[in-house]
């Protein structure tokens, strides 16, 4: 590691300029070494694809440490008591659990959230994408975030869970409030919003689960209630946390991948023209490349459970790693011309869905949604173009646009 390298001069997630384009900074991080201590959050930044990929699978790391240590033993303060509703909701979801609890819950969830579940949704997803695009075209354009990117995955997750249509407007605000806690510097107002949303969302899902116990249907909640293996089943809190995780992870990434992708296409007109000329041939690879090019999740955190060594640096138990997905997806050691958008790229081992035991269980559904919206816009709005400069969300970890005005 370059001893003269000053991490805080390069990695500046609170800076609007950095958030707008972090990729040059990632290149400097990769050139300077494999692990960099970032003092403001007391984390180790890991920028290389090979390291990120390996560490996602390394059992010396964990999303949690409470399966092995108390807060005191691990040298970390317990979260404030006022944040308890958020942590109860978050910590019972499989994304923040390790074996054996993670293994049991993921196995049971997989019994309900099967490839058949996703495939059964295909007509709904493609039909909804076509209707949303038709509405956008009829109006001559609008905000791609509000008209396409948000309503599609929220409606799909709600349909899958069995949330009544009248209640669906509640979901996106709850999700946005909870996801605010995944940024690097969540302040007290962010925490208060997340706690309030956790309380309200939990109460709502408790009622919905009670209804499905009495009147089971074809929805995922009914499937989670029915999931059993070797006498084991999901607790009510595990079901609630699973539903919230599927909503948050299942639509936040899709919303942002959609608008990040179209913004990238608008800035690469030759690639967009090639896609319009051959959508049948290019769409599948284009979905993967757009996920790689501007990743909706830029960073994934892991705790060091046992001392590890990365690039000659010993990182002790109790430390936290920040695995930089956005940097890994632009690593020239893995991707040819990584700063360029290449919709025909075939060798594309991007890490946008993670890897290892926490690989995104909703990846097939996300690919279905992204493919459906991309095809619908290419087919229904062939002259789609930007109408104004986009407005970016200020967040770093969950990367996306607040508004992308387009005209047809």
N, C-alpha and C positions, 0 to 999 in steps of 0.2 A: 504494500500500500504506500502511496506517495505521502511521505511525512509532511510535506509542505502544503498538502491539499486541505483546504478549509471547507468542510461540508456545508456549513450554514450559508456560505456565499453562493453555493450552487443549488442546494435543495431548499426551496423557500415556499412551502405549500400555502403560506398565508399571503403570498404575493399574487396579485391579479395577473401579472405578466407570466409568472411561472404556471399558474393554473391554465392560462390560455394556451400555452405550448410547453409542456414539461420535457419534451423529447430531447432537445439539445442538452438540457441538464442531465438527463439520464446517460447520454453518451459520455459526458465528462465523468460521471460516477463510474461507469464501466471502465473507462480508461485509467482511472486512478486506483482501482483495486476491487476486491471482491466483497468486502464488508466495511462499512463506514459507520462509526458511532455518531448518532444525531442527538446532541445534548438536549435540545428543547423538549423532546418527548422521551428521552432516555431509551432510544431504540437503535438497533443495528440495521442499516439499510443494506439490502441484498439486491444488486442490480443485474446480475448475469443470469441468462436463461438456464444454463446447466445447474447452477446452484439453486435457483428458485425451484426448478423441477425436482431436483434431488431432495431438497429440504421439505417440500410438500409431502414427501413419502417417508421422511425420517422419523422413526418412532421416539427419538430423543427430544422431539418437539411435540407440543400439544396446543390445541386451541384453548384448552383449560389446563389448570394444574391442580384443581381441587380434588381430582380423583387420586392424587398422590400426596398432596401437601395441604396444610392449612395456609391461610394468608400469612400468618406469622412465620411459619417454617419457610415459606417461599420468599420472605422479605418484602412482601407487598401489603399495602394497607387494604383493609376491607372496604368495599364501596359504601358510600353514605347510606344510612338507613332510609333516608327519604327517597332513594333511588330503587328501593326493593322491588316495587311492581315491575319495573323495566327488567331488572336482573332475573327475577323469577321467570318472566316470559322468555327472555333471551337464553338463559342458562339451561332451560329444558328442551331447547331445540337442538337437533342433531349436529348442526354446524358448529356449536360450541361445546360439544361433548367429545370425550375420548372413550376408547374401549374400557370396560365391556358395555357401558351404557349406550354408546354410539352404535355399536354393532347390533345390539338388540333392537333399538328404535329404528335404525335404517332398514333392517331386515323386515320389520313389521310394516313400515311405511311402504316399502317396495312391494308388499303384497297387495296394497291398495292402489299405489301409483305405478301402474304397469305400462309397458309399451302399448297394450291394448287400450288403456285409459287415454293415452295421448292420441292414438290413431282414431279412436271414437270421436275425438274433438275436431278432427281435420275438416269435415264439412262445415262445422260451426265457425272455425277460424277463417277459412277461405271465404265463406259467405259474408262474414262480418267485415273482413278486410275490403271486399268488393263494395259493400254498402257504404263504408266510411269514405272510401276513395270517391265513389259516385257523389256523395254529399259535398266533398271538397271541390270536385270539378263543377258541380252545379252552382257553387258560390263563386267560382272563378279563382279560388285559392283560399288562403287563410294560414293559421299557425299549424305547422306540421306536428308540433308537440301536442297541442290540445285536440286536434282533429283526428290524428291517426295514431301517433306513437303512444299516447297515454290510454285512450279508450280501448284499444284492441287488447293488450295483455291484461288490463284490469278486468275487462268483461270476461275474458277467457278463464282467468283464475277464479273469478266469482262463479262462472258457469260450472267449472270443475268442482268447486267446493259445495255448490248448491246454495249460494247466497241469493236470496230473492232480489229481483231487479230493482225494486224500490229502495233497497238498502245499499246498493253498490256505490253510490256517491260517497258513502262514508269511508270506503276502503283506502283510496289514494291519500287523503289527508292523514289518516292514522299511520299508514306506511311511511309517508314522508317524514312525519314527526319522529317515529321510532328510528328510522335510518339516519337521522341527524346525529345519533350517538355513535355512529361508526366513523365519523371524521376524527382527525387527529387532535383537535382542540375543542371538544364540545363544551360550551359554556353553561352557566346555570340556567339560562332561559331555554337553551336547547334541551337540557336534562329535564326541566319542568314539563316541556311539551311532550317529550318522550314518555315520561311517567304517566301523564294524563292520558295519552293515547293508549298506553299499555293497559291501564285500568279499564278504559272504555271498550277497547277491542276484546279484552279478556271476558268482560261481562257479556258482550254481544255473542261471542262464540260459545260461551257456556249455555246460553239460551238456545242457540242453534243446535248444539250437540244434544241437548235435552229433547228438542223436537225430533231430531233424527233417530234418537233411541226409541221414541214412540212410533215414528213413521219413517222407517228406513227407505232410502231411494237408491238411485243409480249414481249418486254423487260421491265425491271422494271422502267426505266426512262420514257417510254411512259405511264406506269401505274401511276407514280407519277404526270405526267402532267394531266392525266385524273381524278385523285382523287378529288372528291368534296363531301361536306356534308353541308347541310343547307346553301348553297351559298358560303361556304368557300373553299379555295384551298390553295395549297402551293405556297409561293412566289418563285421566281427563286433562291434567296439565300438559302432558306430553302431546296429546292431540291438539290442544289449543296452541302450544308453541310450534308444532309442526305446521298448522294452518297459517300462522303468522309468518313463519319462515318461507313457506311456499309463496305467499303473497309478496313479501318484501323482496326476496331473492328472485322470485319468478317473474316479477314485472319491472322492478327497478332496472335490472340489466337490459331487458328488452326495450323499454322506453328509451334508454340512453343509447343503446346500440343502434336503434332505428335512426335517431336524429344525428348522432355522431356520424353514422354511415352516410346519410344523405348530404350532410355538410361536407364530408370528404369527397363525395361524388361531384358535388357542385364545384369544388376546387380542382377537380381533375376531369375536365370536360372530355378529353380523349377517351378516358376509361368509361365515363358515363355513356358516350356515344357507342363504344364497343358493346357495352351491356345492353343498350337499347336495340342494337343490331342483332344480338344473339342471346336473348334472355334464357332460352331453353338450355343452351350450352354453358352459360356463364353464371347463372344465379347461384347454384350450390357452392361453387368456389368463391363467389363474390361475398356470400354471407360470412364465410370463414375469414376472408381477407379483411372485410370491414370490421369484424370483431378484433382482429389482430391489430389493424392499423391505428385505431383509436379506442382502446379498451374501455368499456364502461366501468370496470372495477380496476383501479390503478394499484391498489395495495392490499395485502392480506397479512394479518398479524399472526404470529406463532410465539408461544412461550418456550424458553429453553429449559427442559426438564432435567437434562444432564449436560455437563460441559461438552461443548463441541469446538472444533477447530475449522475455520474457514479461511483459506488463503493465508495461512501462517498466523492468523489471529485467533487466540483462544477466547471464546465467548462463554461466560460462566452460567451455571444454573441460576435461574431467577431473572435473566435478561429477557428482553423481548426483541424478536426479529420483525422487520417490516419487509416482506417479500414484494418487490416492485414488479407487478405484472406488466405494467406499461413499458418498463425498461426491458424486461425479459422478452417481450414481444417485438422489440426493435433491436435485438442483439445481432450484430453482423456475423457472429460466429455460427449462427443458426439460420438466419434469413438473408438471402441474396437481396441487396439493395433495400434494406429494411425501412428506410425513410420514404421509399416510393410506394405508391398504391398500385398493386398488380392484381387485378381481378382474375387473371388466369393462373395465379400462383397455385401450384399443386402440392408442393412439399411445405405444409403449413402447420407445424406442431405448436400452435399458439397455446397459451396457458390461461386464456380468458375464462374458462370454466373450471380452472384449478386442476388438481391431480391428486392421486392417492385416495385415502378413505373419504376425504371431504370433497371429492369431485362432484360437481353440481348435479344433483339428481334430476333437476328440471331441464338439463341441457337439450334433450330431444324436443321438449315443448318449446323452448326458446328458439330453436332452429326452425321449427314449424311456423311459429309466429313471424319470425324475421323473413322467412321465405315467402310466406303468404302476403305480407304487407309490401315487400319489394316487388313481387310479381304483379300485385294489384295496381301499384303506382306506375310501374312501367307500362302496363297494359291500358289502364284507364286514364292516366295523365302523362302521355308521352312527351308533352312539351313542358313538363314541370321545371320551374326555375326559381331561384331565390328572388324575393321581392325586397329584402332589406338585410343588413348585417344582423347575424343572429345575436341573441342575448344569452350569455353563458351563465350557468349556475356558478356560484362562488366556491362550491365544494371541490376538494381535490380527490378524495378517496373514491367517491362515486361521481364519475365524470360525465357531464352531459350538458345540454342546452335547456334554458328556461323557455326559449321561444325561437322558432325558425319559421319566419314568414315566407310563404311561397305563393307563386301565381301560376295559373295554368294557361 
